[in-house]
Amino acid sequence: MTPVAYAPGTDAALHAIADAVAAWLPAGFALAAAHASTEWAIPLADSLLVANAVASRQRDFIGGRWCAHRALAMVGSPVDALPAGVRGAPAWPAGTLGSITHDAGWCIAVAGHHHEMTGLGIDLCAADRAPALQPLGDLVLHPAERAQGLASRLPSAFCIKEAVVKAVSAGVDRYLDLQDIVIEWSADSFEAKVMGHGTRIHGRHAMTSAGVFALAICPSTA
């Protein structure tokens, strides 16, 4: 069973989402969840990365980093700092993979060891953000996806693609446009093709009354 840690005060909606993501994770991973806050204790080197950021960014960042450090500790890979790496993503310790997501004051991070994948990503999109995403359909969806009728499920498509970006970012030497990703999905799973990246990404997605969330895995080609 995936080890899971919750910060004090996490609500039932965050528990439900985190528990669902934890159930998808392969062996060797852990998950931690917390509400965004500057009150969580993280290494000074981490907090300095957002010392000049606006308050909301500081809360999200510190909450996410707290979760990341807890997840790393649970898999036996604690670190003194988790610096920014490629294109701002966390530089996870050698031999580990991880991902952080935060939205609507919720933060979740996963981390672990796995030799059969080269990356993974998680993403969360709160239900109240759905209306704001609708005007962005042309920036998110590939024409082939519009033909599949995915415009009616834009929040899910956006969430899946954000998770895919995180899963492949270490192996792509450029910023990805969401239209560079084409997804094929079923009710609770998906496969994705990324332009310029030869490996097909696969994963899981779900929707609750609180929002949508997704996990993307980039398998090893070895």
Backbone as a chain_set.jsonl record, in Angstrom:
{"seq": "MTPVAYAPGTDAALHAIADAVAAWLPAGFALAAAHASTEWAIPLADSLLVANAVASRQRDFIGGRWCAHRALAMVGSPVDALPAGVRGAPAWPAGTLGSITHDAGWCIAVAGHHHEMTGLGIDLCAADRAPALQPLGDLVLHPAERAQGLASRLPSAFCIKEAVVKAVSAGVDRYLDLQDIVIEWSADSFEAKVMGHGTRIHGRHAMTSAGVFALAICPSTA", "coords": {"N": [[0.844, -1.195, 0.0], [0.491, 2.256, -0.782], [2.391, 4.612, 1.001], [0.985, 7.341, 2.775], [0.806, 10.724, 3.769], [-0.733, 13.249, 5.675], [-1.033, 16.701, 6.201], [-1.789, 18.516, 9.227], [-5.214, 19.468, 9.526], [-6.147, 19.032, 6.926], [-8.815, 18.826, 4.591], [-11.877, 16.92, 3.921], [-12.369, 16.72, 1.158], [-9.839, 17.069, -0.018], [-8.558, 14.854, 1.094], [-9.982, 12.796, -0.2], [-9.28, 13.124, -2.915], [-6.467, 12.857, -2.773], [-6.253, 10.248, -1.756], [-7.275, 8.803, -3.914], [-5.37, 9.332, -5.948], [-3.124, 8.19, -4.711], [-3.825, 5.504, -4.799], [-3.382, 4.908, -7.429], [-0.648, 4.919, -7.762], [2.502, 3.334, -8.515], [4.324, 0.622, -6.878], [6.776, 1.598, -4.464], [6.472, 4.305, -4.249], [5.422, 7.328, -2.522], [2.974, 9.526, -1.053], [2.062, 12.857, -0.17], [-0.074, 15.292, 1.343], [-1.41, 18.592, 1.737], [-2.829, 21.691, 2.927], [-2.338, 24.764, 1.236], [0.069, 26.915, 2.592], [2.076, 29.262, 4.395], [3.002, 28.451, 6.76], [4.082, 25.935, 7.022], [6.966, 24.014, 7.77], [9.822, 24.155, 5.89], [12.979, 23.519, 4.221], [15.344, 26.236, 4.445], [16.678, 26.941, 2.08], [14.845, 26.175, 0.144], [12.62, 27.841, 0.706], [13.686, 30.322, 0.119], [13.534, 30.441, -2.612], [11.104, 31.53, -3.253], [11.051, 33.926, -2.01], [10.592, 36.527, -2.869], [8.162, 36.421, -4.043], [4.587, 36.827, -4.682], [2.052, 36.662, -2.085], [0.173, 34.555, -2.426], [1.482, 32.821, -4.177], [3.666, 32.114, -2.585], [2.365, 30.663, -0.553], [1.306, 28.451, -2.0], [3.674, 27.337, -3.052], [5.25, 26.734, -0.75], [3.545, 24.975, 0.59], [3.45, 22.911, -1.333], [6.184, 22.158, -1.444], [6.548, 21.285, 1.184], [4.98, 18.985, 1.135], [6.393, 17.531, -0.802], [8.886, 17.069, 0.457], [8.02, 15.495, 2.61], [7.039, 13.249, 1.236], [9.409, 12.307, 0.011], [10.894, 11.671, 2.291], [9.404, 9.532, 3.268], [9.973, 7.535, 1.454], [12.536, 6.986, 1.97], [14.454, 8.804, 1.046], [15.348, 11.426, 2.033], [16.121, 14.929, 1.687], [18.226, 17.86, 1.994], [17.486, 20.079, 0.621], [15.35, 21.056, -2.074], [15.943, 22.02, -4.948], [15.159, 24.308, -7.699], [14.902, 22.973, -10.935], [15.069, 21.852, -14.258], [13.542, 24.135, -16.361], [12.231, 25.295, -14.198], [10.959, 23.262, -12.791], [10.956, 21.015, -9.944], [14.165, 19.822, -8.895], [14.592, 16.693, -8.544], [16.026, 14.33, -6.208], [18.86, 12.314, -7.159], [18.078, 9.214, -8.611], [15.429, 9.217, -7.903], [11.959, 9.908, -8.639], [9.448, 12.396, -9.053], [6.582, 14.558, -8.416], [4.678, 17.581, -8.188], [1.605, 19.159, -7.38], [-0.697, 21.889, -7.177], [-3.665, 23.603, -6.312], [-6.438, 25.738, -5.761], [-5.831, 26.096, -3.069], [-5.081, 23.577, -2.256], [-2.523, 21.15, -1.926], [-0.501, 18.621, -3.318], [1.954, 16.1, -3.377], [4.015, 13.65, -4.921], [6.476, 11.084, -4.659], [9.224, 8.883, -5.35], [10.849, 5.704, -6.083], [11.548, 4.073, -9.089], [12.242, 1.787, -11.615], [11.172, 1.329, -14.06], [10.148, 3.468, -15.364], [10.589, 6.777, -16.718], [9.656, 9.183, -15.939], [7.053, 10.925, -14.149], [3.917, 12.567, -13.669], [1.651, 14.634, -11.845], [-1.537, 16.232, -11.673], [-3.951, 18.691, -10.721], [-7.119, 20.139, -10.898], [-9.279, 22.397, -9.693], [-12.851, 22.382, -9.278], [-14.115, 24.884, -9.397], [-12.573, 26.313, -11.119], [-13.188, 25.625, -13.677], [-14.977, 27.202, -15.402], [-13.274, 29.33, -16.131], [-11.458, 28.104, -17.775], [-12.721, 27.508, -20.16], [-12.595, 29.522, -22.297], [-10.048, 28.98, -23.207], [-9.862, 26.872, -24.886], [-8.911, 26.652, -27.571], [-6.204, 26.85, -27.185], [-5.548, 24.631, -25.793], [-6.579, 22.232, -26.885], [-5.901, 19.898, -29.453], [-6.717, 19.877, -32.972], [-7.606, 17.284, -33.678], [-8.548, 16.344, -31.286], [-10.674, 17.998, -30.775], [-12.363, 17.055, -32.703], [-13.038, 14.678, -31.527], [-14.783, 15.5, -29.65], [-13.861, 16.587, -27.296], [-13.971, 19.149, -26.353], [-16.088, 19.575, -24.683], [-15.218, 18.524, -22.366], [-13.175, 20.009, -21.294], [-11.775, 20.845, -18.835], [-10.851, 18.342, -17.844], [-9.23, 17.486, -19.978], [-7.302, 19.52, -19.984], [-6.137, 19.127, -17.438], [-5.091, 16.515, -17.666], [-3.189, 16.956, -19.704], [-1.459, 18.78, -18.491], [-0.387, 17.127, -16.512], [0.93, 15.304, -18.17], [2.887, 16.972, -19.339], [4.534, 17.436, -17.088], [5.434, 14.839, -16.691], [7.103, 14.333, -18.868], [8.924, 16.384, -19.011], [11.63, 16.356, -18.249], [12.83, 15.028, -20.313], [12.542, 16.507, -22.61], [13.702, 19.15, -24.524], [12.581, 21.729, -24.513], [9.974, 24.158, -23.966], [6.734, 22.868, -23.722], [3.914, 23.153, -25.812], [0.467, 22.864, -25.137], [-1.02, 21.919, -27.225], [0.764, 20.327, -28.497], [0.441, 17.882, -27.497], [-1.449, 15.008, -27.807], [-4.264, 13.339, -26.78], [-5.751, 10.185, -26.095], [-8.543, 8.797, -24.699], [-10.284, 6.892, -22.164], [-12.98, 6.169, -19.903], [-11.622, 6.301, -17.434], [-8.899, 6.218, -17.872], [-5.968, 6.975, -19.922], [-4.036, 7.489, -22.935], [-1.243, 9.187, -24.292], [0.267, 11.1, -26.867], [3.216, 12.785, -27.577], [4.491, 15.42, -29.408], [7.691, 15.185, -30.831], [8.608, 13.503, -28.914], [9.274, 10.221, -28.417], [8.079, 8.237, -26.833], [5.047, 6.763, -25.794], [2.802, 8.121, -23.517], [1.084, 7.096, -20.594], [-1.756, 6.886, -18.367], [-3.948, 7.773, -15.577], [-7.154, 9.224, -14.874], [-9.628, 11.226, -13.168], [-12.787, 12.471, -12.001], [-14.33, 14.445, -9.546], [-16.826, 15.978, -7.431], [-15.354, 18.01, -6.422], [-13.312, 18.555, -8.231], [-11.066, 17.873, -11.028], [-8.499, 15.414, -11.617], [-5.274, 14.013, -12.372], [-2.901, 11.452, -13.25], [0.133, 10.933, -14.87], [2.316, 8.76, -16.593], [5.543, 8.18, -17.787], [6.886, 5.675, -19.462], [9.91, 3.668, -19.255], [12.122, 3.333, -22.019], [14.029, 1.473, -22.244]], "CA": [[0.0, 0.0, 0.0], [1.257, 3.5, -0.871], [2.398, 5.448, 2.201], [0.343, 8.645, 2.593], [0.874, 11.615, 4.925], [-1.573, 14.436, 5.575], [-0.751, 17.762, 7.16], [-2.941, 18.82, 10.085], [-6.239, 20.357, 8.994], [-6.579, 18.741, 5.563], [-10.252, 18.572, 4.58], [-12.331, 15.651, 3.357], [-12.234, 16.735, -0.3], [-8.435, 16.826, -0.334], [-8.313, 13.449, 1.434], [-10.557, 11.924, -1.23], [-8.46, 13.225, -4.123], [-5.15, 12.285, -2.488], [-6.386, 8.797, -1.635], [-7.452, 8.259, -5.263], [-4.069, 9.38, -6.625], [-2.254, 7.205, -4.057], [-4.205, 4.168, -5.255], [-2.856, 4.728, -8.786], [0.807, 4.941, -7.804], [3.171, 2.026, -8.457], [5.099, 0.35, -5.667], [7.99, 2.391, -4.32], [6.147, 5.725, -4.177], [4.659, 7.833, -1.389], [2.216, 10.752, -1.337], [1.742, 13.732, 0.954], [-1.042, 16.325, 0.981], [-1.535, 19.672, 2.722], [-3.36, 22.948, 2.428], [-1.302, 25.759, 0.964], [0.307, 27.763, 3.755], [3.474, 29.61, 4.669], [3.31, 27.985, 8.107], [4.768, 24.644, 7.026], [8.42, 24.112, 7.876], [10.597, 23.582, 4.8], [14.357, 24.027, 4.287], [15.518, 27.647, 4.102], [17.055, 27.059, 0.669], [13.613, 26.082, -0.632], [11.784, 29.023, 0.912], [14.303, 31.478, -0.534], [13.164, 30.447, -4.024], [9.899, 32.352, -3.443], [11.114, 35.018, -1.033], [10.081, 37.775, -3.455], [6.91, 36.131, -4.746], [3.364, 37.287, -4.027], [1.681, 35.803, -0.961], [-0.499, 33.325, -2.865], [2.517, 31.94, -4.726], [4.429, 31.586, -1.46], [1.566, 29.633, 0.12], [1.277, 27.257, -2.844], [5.02, 26.764, -3.171], [5.681, 26.156, 0.523], [2.717, 23.799, 0.802], [3.906, 21.856, -2.237], [7.502, 21.671, -1.041], [6.382, 20.502, 2.404], [4.495, 17.669, 0.705], [7.472, 16.83, -1.505], [9.862, 16.593, 1.435], [7.421, 14.396, 3.354], [7.002, 12.064, 0.38], [10.777, 11.804, -0.119], [11.296, 11.047, 3.555], [8.7, 8.259, 3.425], [10.588, 6.514, 0.599], [13.925, 6.835, 2.377], [15.356, 9.692, 0.292], [15.232, 12.824, 2.475], [17.16, 15.84, 1.199], [18.295, 19.126, 2.711], [16.86, 21.107, -0.21], [14.799, 20.581, -3.338], [16.083, 23.233, -5.766], [14.511, 24.365, -9.01], [15.7, 22.349, -11.983], [14.747, 22.148, -15.65], [12.392, 24.999, -16.593], [11.561, 25.62, -12.95], [10.451, 22.089, -12.086], [11.875, 20.586, -8.881], [15.279, 18.923, -9.227], [14.453, 15.587, -7.611], [17.308, 13.679, -5.926], [19.256, 11.233, -8.069], [17.46, 7.929, -8.33], [14.017, 9.359, -7.542], [11.046, 10.649, -9.495], [8.412, 13.028, -8.252], [5.752, 15.588, -9.034], [3.904, 18.411, -7.257], [0.512, 19.935, -7.947], [-1.457, 22.669, -6.206], [-4.761, 24.4, -6.851], [-7.521, 26.042, -4.82], [-5.362, 25.941, -1.702], [-4.693, 22.197, -2.001], [-1.2, 20.769, -2.423], [-0.199, 17.19, -3.286], [3.224, 15.714, -3.998], [4.366, 12.225, -4.91], [7.903, 10.852, -4.902], [9.592, 7.498, -5.137], [11.868, 5.044, -6.897], [10.98, 3.107, -10.022], [13.179, 1.594, -12.711], [10.461, 1.065, -15.294], [9.629, 4.715, -15.909], [11.544, 7.884, -16.728], [9.03, 10.374, -15.406], [5.632, 10.901, -13.874], [3.39, 13.881, -13.341], [0.291, 14.703, -11.326], [-2.133, 17.565, -11.781], [-5.234, 18.874, -10.068], [-7.836, 21.337, -11.329], [-10.473, 22.528, -8.868], [-14.081, 22.538, -10.048], [-14.497, 26.283, -9.613], [-11.748, 26.906, -12.182], [-13.652, 25.148, -14.975], [-15.449, 28.262, -16.306], [-12.159, 30.137, -16.631], [-10.713, 27.344, -18.782], [-13.465, 27.36, -21.411], [-12.075, 30.345, -23.4], [-8.698, 28.553, -23.578], [-9.954, 25.627, -25.628], [-8.058, 26.646, -28.769], [-4.813, 26.726, -26.759], [-5.373, 23.355, -25.105], [-6.984, 21.069, -27.668], [-5.478, 19.659, -30.839], [-7.914, 19.702, -33.807], [-8.084, 15.901, -33.619], [-9.288, 16.174, -30.035], [-11.955, 18.674, -30.952], [-13.187, 16.133, -33.492], [-13.51, 13.652, -30.6], [-15.74, 16.1, -28.734], [-13.254, 16.848, -25.99], [-14.219, 20.521, -25.905], [-17.068, 19.534, -23.602], [-14.53, 18.041, -21.162], [-11.919, 20.757, -21.327], [-10.977, 20.777, -17.599], [-10.154, 17.062, -17.769], [-8.163, 17.488, -20.982], [-6.254, 20.42, -19.49], [-5.477, 18.486, -16.302], [-4.297, 15.399, -18.188], [-2.032, 17.464, -20.453], [-0.506, 19.338, -17.53], [0.311, 15.989, -15.914], [1.838, 14.776, -19.195], [4.03, 17.892, -19.423], [5.412, 17.161, -15.96], [6.026, 13.513, -16.834], [8.108, 14.266, -19.938], [9.713, 17.617, -19.075], [13.068, 16.103, -18.13], [13.346, 14.466, -21.556], [12.224, 17.39, -23.73], [14.562, 20.323, -24.358], [11.842, 22.94, -24.85], [8.666, 24.264, -23.352], [5.711, 22.211, -24.525], [2.589, 23.715, -26.009], [-0.482, 21.797, -24.859], [-1.459, 21.343, -28.493], [1.764, 19.323, -28.89], [0.041, 16.629, -26.845], [-2.737, 14.475, -28.266], [-4.669, 12.282, -25.848], [-6.844, 9.254, -26.373], [-8.922, 8.415, -23.349], [-11.488, 6.166, -21.808], [-13.637, 6.785, -18.753], [-10.736, 6.548, -16.296], [-7.489, 6.086, -18.249], [-5.642, 7.665, -21.164], [-2.713, 7.426, -23.536], [-0.928, 10.48, -24.894], [1.396, 11.181, -27.779], [3.825, 14.113, -27.476], [5.322, 15.727, -30.566], [9.105, 15.263, -30.506], [8.918, 12.565, -27.845], [8.894, 8.955, -29.021], [7.399, 7.317, -25.932], [3.65, 7.046, -25.482], [2.544, 8.313, -22.096], [-0.209, 6.557, -20.181], [-2.087, 7.308, -17.019], [-5.306, 7.688, -15.062], [-7.783, 10.504, -14.57], [-10.91, 11.082, -12.495], [-13.507, 13.708, -11.699], [-15.228, 14.447, -8.398], [-17.505, 17.268, -7.312], [-14.344, 19.004, -6.05], [-12.457, 18.892, -9.361], [-10.498, 16.772, -11.809], [-7.094, 15.174, -11.311], [-4.69, 13.041, -13.292], [-1.535, 10.943, -13.085], [0.726, 10.527, -16.132], [3.554, 7.988, -16.439], [6.372, 8.015, -18.978], [7.625, 4.424, -19.244], [11.269, 3.568, -19.761], [12.22, 2.703, -23.335], [15.101, 0.484, -22.171]], "C": [[0.883, 1.25, 0.0], [1.229, 4.251, 0.452], [1.834, 6.832, 1.897], [0.469, 9.432, 3.886], [0.008, 12.841, 4.662], [-1.132, 15.452, 6.619], [-1.976, 17.986, 8.029], [-3.925, 19.744, 9.369], [-6.677, 20.075, 7.575], [-8.049, 18.318, 5.576], [-10.604, 17.281, 3.848], [-12.157, 15.598, 1.85], [-10.796, 16.459, -0.71], [-8.063, 15.384, -0.005], [-8.795, 12.53, 0.319], [-9.719, 11.932, -2.494], [-7.11, 12.552, -3.903], [-5.211, 10.768, -2.387], [-6.538, 8.15, -3.011], [-6.132, 8.241, -6.018], [-3.136, 8.326, -6.032], [-2.557, 5.791, -4.541], [-3.678, 3.871, -6.655], [-1.345, 4.524, -8.816], [1.392, 3.53, -7.787], [3.905, 1.844, -7.136], [6.362, 1.198, -5.646], [7.756, 3.872, -4.225], [5.38, 6.04, -2.904], [3.99, 9.129, -1.795], [2.017, 11.533, -0.054], [0.823, 14.84, 0.462], [-1.16, 17.338, 2.107], [-2.298, 20.829, 2.093], [-2.214, 23.929, 2.242], [-1.161, 26.7, 2.158], [1.788, 28.086, 3.863], [3.908, 29.108, 6.044], [4.084, 26.677, 8.125], [6.282, 24.834, 7.019], [9.079, 23.393, 6.703], [12.014, 24.141, 4.892], [14.446, 25.488, 3.822], [15.844, 27.825, 2.63], [15.834, 26.972, -0.239], [12.806, 27.372, -0.51], [12.365, 30.26, 0.245], [13.942, 31.564, -2.024], [11.931, 31.296, -4.295], [9.877, 33.54, -2.481], [10.516, 36.31, -1.559], [8.756, 37.581, -4.194], [5.717, 36.717, -3.99], [2.921, 36.242, -3.015], [1.038, 34.496, -1.417], [0.492, 32.327, -3.438], [3.346, 31.338, -3.6], [3.659, 30.466, -0.749], [1.552, 28.334, -0.686], [2.628, 26.546, -2.863], [5.432, 26.058, -1.876], [4.842, 24.925, 0.862], [3.163, 22.633, -0.067], [5.246, 21.291, -1.838], [7.422, 20.875, 0.259], [5.944, 19.086, 2.042], [5.611, 16.866, 0.039], [8.499, 16.278, -0.531], [9.302, 15.443, 2.271], [7.409, 13.121, 2.518], [8.393, 11.462, 0.217], [11.235, 11.106, 1.154], [10.647, 9.671, 3.708], [9.276, 7.153, 2.542], [12.086, 6.397, 0.865], [14.913, 7.693, 1.624], [15.205, 11.145, 0.727], [16.388, 13.66, 1.937], [17.11, 17.134, 2.004], [17.651, 20.26, 1.938], [16.369, 20.454, -1.489], [14.795, 21.77, -4.292], [15.274, 23.171, -7.048], [15.448, 23.785, -10.049], [15.285, 22.813, -13.358], [13.454, 22.952, -15.741], [11.55, 25.208, -15.338], [10.997, 24.446, -12.183], [11.427, 21.685, -10.986], [12.965, 19.66, -9.416], [15.256, 17.797, -8.202], [15.792, 14.896, -7.389], [17.59, 12.548, -6.917], [18.615, 9.922, -7.643], [16.001, 8.003, -7.937], [13.262, 10.085, -8.651], [9.992, 11.278, -8.605], [7.634, 14.058, -9.031], [4.957, 16.297, -7.947], [2.762, 19.057, -8.025], [-0.158, 20.729, -6.832], [-2.514, 23.494, -6.925], [-5.792, 24.6, -5.753], [-7.111, 25.848, -3.365], [-5.02, 24.524, -1.305], [-3.33, 21.929, -2.601], [-1.025, 19.26, -2.273], [1.162, 16.981, -3.94], [3.387, 14.213, -3.901], [5.849, 12.11, -5.202], [8.194, 9.383, -4.65], [10.656, 7.013, -6.082], [11.179, 4.053, -7.824], [11.888, 3.004, -11.229], [12.491, 1.377, -14.056], [9.78, 2.3, -15.862], [10.708, 5.786, -15.838], [10.94, 9.176, -16.199], [7.583, 10.118, -15.054], [5.192, 12.302, -13.492], [1.989, 13.753, -12.78], [-0.228, 16.108, -11.525], [-3.54, 17.542, -11.216], [-5.847, 20.172, -10.576], [-9.144, 21.411, -10.563], [-11.693, 22.849, -9.721], [-14.412, 23.998, -10.334], [-13.63, 26.99, -10.651], [-12.266, 26.56, -13.576], [-14.157, 26.269, -15.882], [-14.317, 29.098, -16.9], [-11.37, 29.429, -17.725], [-11.412, 27.327, -20.141], [-12.946, 28.242, -22.545], [-10.706, 29.893, -23.913], [-8.7, 27.303, -24.444], [-9.034, 25.554, -26.823], [-6.586, 26.506, -28.421], [-4.508, 25.355, -26.165], [-5.557, 22.174, -26.052], [-6.38, 21.049, -29.061], [-6.747, 19.485, -31.679], [-8.483, 18.287, -33.767], [-8.902, 15.649, -32.353], [-10.624, 16.877, -30.092], [-12.915, 17.775, -31.724], [-13.744, 15.004, -32.622], [-14.548, 14.189, -29.618], [-15.177, 16.439, -27.377], [-13.47, 18.269, -25.494], [-15.199, 20.553, -24.741], [-16.447, 19.053, -22.287], [-13.173, 18.718, -21.036], [-11.144, 20.702, -20.014], [-10.211, 19.462, -17.468], [-9.001, 16.999, -18.751], [-6.998, 18.355, -20.525], [-5.448, 19.753, -18.379], [-4.584, 17.339, -16.766], [-3.041, 15.915, -18.869], [-1.002, 18.104, -19.528], [0.278, 18.223, -16.843], [1.312, 15.385, -16.895], [3.075, 15.657, -19.324], [5.027, 17.609, -18.301], [6.131, 15.824, -16.121], [7.159, 13.48, -17.842], [9.093, 15.426, -19.918], [11.21, 17.376, -19.01], [13.666, 15.59, -19.433], [13.056, 15.297, -22.789], [12.97, 18.702, -23.517], [13.874, 21.623, -24.759], [10.569, 22.985, -24.016], [7.633, 23.64, -24.275], [4.451, 23.054, -24.608], [1.592, 22.58, -25.775], [-1.045, 21.177, -26.131], [-0.432, 20.363, -29.065], [1.43, 17.948, -28.337], [-1.337, 16.23, -27.359], [-3.095, 13.287, -27.383], [-5.809, 11.451, -26.432], [-7.263, 8.706, -25.018], [-10.177, 7.587, -23.287], [-12.049, 6.838, -20.559], [-12.679, 7.124, -17.623], [-9.254, 6.412, -16.611], [-7.242, 6.833, -19.556], [-4.271, 7.227, -21.67], [-2.485, 8.755, -24.234], [0.302, 10.363, -25.77], [1.904, 12.617, -27.74], [4.726, 14.334, -28.679], [6.779, 15.88, -30.139], [9.525, 14.333, -29.395], [8.395, 11.208, -28.276], [8.069, 8.035, -28.148], [5.947, 7.724, -25.72], [3.464, 7.095, -23.972], [1.198, 7.68, -21.769], [-0.51, 7.008, -18.758], [-3.549, 7.14, -16.685], [-5.842, 9.096, -14.838], [-9.128, 10.243, -13.917], [-11.501, 12.46, -12.249], [-14.371, 13.481, -10.467], [-15.943, 15.791, -8.375], [-16.52, 18.382, -6.981], [-13.463, 19.423, -7.22], [-12.001, 17.656, -10.105], [-9.027, 16.63, -11.456], [-6.594, 14.044, -12.174], [-3.291, 12.661, -12.86], [-1.043, 10.476, -14.444], [2.056, 9.841, -15.867], [4.245, 7.872, -17.779], [7.208, 6.77, -18.777], [9.031, 4.482, -19.82], [11.249, 2.877, -21.116], [13.296, 1.63, -23.345], [14.54, -0.915, -22.16]], "O": [[1.898, 1.3, 0.695], [0.149, 4.508, 0.984], [2.17, 7.428, 0.874], [0.266, 8.889, 4.972], [0.015, 13.397, 3.564], [-0.889, 15.106, 7.775], [-3.092, 17.676, 7.612], [-3.519, 20.687, 8.69], [-7.512, 20.809, 7.047], [-8.481, 17.559, 6.443], [-9.748, 16.639, 3.238], [-11.831, 14.542, 1.307], [-10.554, 15.699, -1.648], [-7.32, 14.756, -0.76], [-8.095, 11.592, -0.063], [-9.468, 10.882, -3.085], [-6.658, 11.771, -4.739], [-4.319, 10.077, -2.878], [-5.995, 7.072, -3.252], [-5.803, 7.245, -6.663], [-2.43, 7.64, -6.772], [-1.648, 4.973, -4.679], [-3.541, 2.706, -7.029], [-0.815, 4.007, -9.799], [0.855, 2.637, -7.133], [4.084, 2.795, -6.374], [6.946, 1.481, -6.692], [8.711, 4.643, -4.129], [4.773, 5.165, -2.288], [4.392, 9.762, -2.771], [1.827, 10.954, 1.016], [0.919, 15.277, -0.685], [-1.028, 16.996, 3.282], [-2.398, 20.929, 0.87], [-1.243, 23.921, 2.998], [-2.154, 27.218, 2.67], [2.643, 27.29, 3.474], [5.052, 29.316, 6.449], [4.687, 26.338, 9.144], [6.804, 25.716, 6.337], [8.922, 22.183, 6.535], [12.232, 25.141, 5.575], [13.719, 25.914, 2.924], [15.347, 28.754, 1.993], [15.792, 27.626, -1.282], [12.361, 27.927, -1.515], [11.62, 31.155, -0.154], [14.035, 32.634, -2.626], [11.719, 31.739, -5.423], [8.816, 34.089, -2.18], [9.988, 37.108, -0.785], [8.29, 38.484, -4.889], [5.823, 37.059, -2.812], [3.349, 35.089, -3.067], [1.326, 33.439, -0.856], [0.363, 31.123, -3.215], [3.695, 30.159, -3.661], [4.239, 29.442, -0.388], [1.758, 27.252, -0.137], [2.713, 25.327, -2.712], [5.905, 24.922, -1.906], [5.373, 23.936, 1.369], [3.245, 21.498, 0.404], [5.443, 20.076, -1.882], [8.147, 19.894, 0.426], [6.469, 18.108, 2.576], [5.756, 15.669, 0.285], [8.939, 15.138, -0.676], [10.035, 14.512, 2.605], [7.726, 12.042, 3.018], [8.55, 10.243, 0.277], [11.892, 10.067, 1.095], [11.274, 8.746, 4.222], [9.097, 5.971, 2.834], [12.818, 5.787, 0.085], [16.096, 7.357, 1.56], [14.959, 12.014, -0.11], [17.497, 13.158, 1.754], [16.094, 17.464, 2.615], [17.306, 21.29, 2.517], [16.901, 19.434, -1.929], [13.78, 22.451, -4.439], [14.769, 22.116, -7.432], [16.645, 24.07, -10.046], [15.16, 24.012, -13.61], [12.405, 22.517, -15.265], [10.323, 25.288, -15.402], [10.592, 24.606, -11.032], [12.616, 21.984, -11.087], [12.713, 18.822, -10.282], [15.829, 17.925, -7.12], [16.623, 14.876, -8.297], [16.673, 11.914, -7.438], [18.612, 9.569, -6.464], [15.383, 6.974, -7.663], [13.85, 10.777, -9.482], [9.679, 10.759, -7.534], [7.979, 14.393, -10.164], [4.608, 15.707, -6.925], [2.925, 19.455, -9.178], [-0.185, 20.294, -5.681], [-2.276, 24.016, -8.014], [-5.99, 23.723, -4.911], [-7.933, 25.482, -2.525], [-4.699, 24.272, -0.144], [-3.017, 22.434, -3.679], [-1.356, 18.689, -1.234], [1.478, 17.618, -4.945], [2.958, 13.584, -2.934], [6.415, 12.944, -5.909], [7.523, 8.721, -3.858], [11.287, 7.796, -6.792], [10.324, 3.281, -7.389], [12.268, 4.021, -11.809], [13.161, 1.254, -15.081], [8.93, 2.191, -16.745], [11.618, 5.719, -15.013], [11.653, 10.165, -16.03], [6.956, 9.205, -15.591], [5.998, 13.12, -13.048], [1.226, 12.874, -13.184], [0.544, 17.067, -11.546], [-4.223, 16.518, -11.23], [-5.162, 21.19, -10.67], [-10.027, 20.577, -10.763], [-11.583, 23.505, -10.756], [-14.937, 24.315, -11.402], [-13.91, 28.129, -11.025], [-11.819, 27.15, -14.559], [-13.791, 26.287, -17.057], [-14.401, 29.525, -18.052], [-10.688, 30.079, -18.517], [-10.757, 27.149, -21.167], [-12.856, 27.762, -23.675], [-10.25, 30.376, -24.949], [-7.64, 26.733, -24.706], [-8.433, 24.51, -27.076], [-5.792, 26.089, -29.265], [-3.345, 24.967, -26.049], [-4.776, 21.223, -26.021], [-6.354, 22.065, -29.756], [-7.755, 18.999, -31.166], [-9.699, 18.105, -33.815], [-9.83, 14.84, -32.352], [-11.604, 16.402, -29.517], [-14.113, 17.733, -31.445], [-14.792, 14.438, -32.932], [-15.126, 13.426, -28.843], [-15.923, 16.568, -26.406], [-13.182, 18.567, -24.335], [-15.146, 21.456, -23.905], [-17.064, 19.157, -21.228], [-12.167, 18.085, -20.717], [-9.927, 20.523, -20.061], [-9.059, 19.455, -17.034], [-7.918, 16.519, -18.414], [-5.838, 17.966, -20.665], [-4.218, 19.809, -18.38], [-3.449, 17.209, -16.308], [-1.951, 15.387, -18.649], [0.2, 17.979, -19.76], [1.479, 18.362, -16.615], [2.413, 14.999, -16.503], [4.191, 15.147, -19.409], [6.232, 17.549, -18.542], [7.292, 15.687, -15.738], [8.087, 12.684, -17.698], [10.016, 15.454, -20.732], [11.984, 18.099, -19.638], [14.874, 15.7, -19.645], [13.296, 14.842, -23.907], [12.879, 19.299, -22.445], [14.521, 22.526, -25.29], [10.148, 21.983, -23.438], [7.662, 23.867, -25.485], [3.982, 23.597, -23.608], [1.851, 21.445, -26.176], [-1.499, 20.033, -26.115], [-0.73, 19.646, -30.02], [2.08, 16.961, -28.682], [-2.272, 17.029, -27.342], [-2.316, 12.342, -27.255], [-6.683, 11.944, -27.144], [-6.427, 8.203, -24.267], [-11.004, 7.574, -24.199], [-11.641, 7.943, -20.202], [-12.879, 8.115, -16.921], [-8.428, 6.483, -15.701], [-8.184, 7.272, -20.217], [-3.461, 6.671, -20.928], [-3.432, 9.379, -24.714], [1.245, 9.633, -25.464], [1.12, 13.558, -27.856], [5.623, 13.533, -28.943], [7.077, 16.614, -29.197], [10.68, 14.361, -28.969], [7.192, 11.051, -28.484], [7.414, 7.129, -28.665], [5.654, 8.898, -25.493], [3.919, 6.21, -23.248], [0.275, 7.725, -22.583], [0.381, 7.457, -18.037], [-4.297, 6.466, -17.394], [-5.077, 10.04, -14.638], [-9.708, 9.17, -14.086], [-10.804, 13.473, -12.286], [-15.055, 12.465, -10.351], [-15.683, 16.648, -9.221], [-16.8, 19.557, -7.223], [-12.918, 20.527, -7.214], [-12.474, 16.546, -9.859], [-8.381, 17.595, -11.047], [-7.371, 13.218, -12.653], [-2.59, 13.427, -12.201], [-1.728, 9.701, -15.111], [2.833, 10.283, -15.02], [3.628, 7.516, -18.783], [8.156, 6.795, -17.993], [9.308, 5.243, -20.747], [10.466, 1.955, -21.342], [13.465, 0.94, -24.351], [15.297, -1.884, -22.101]]}, "num_chains": 1, "name": "protein.A"}
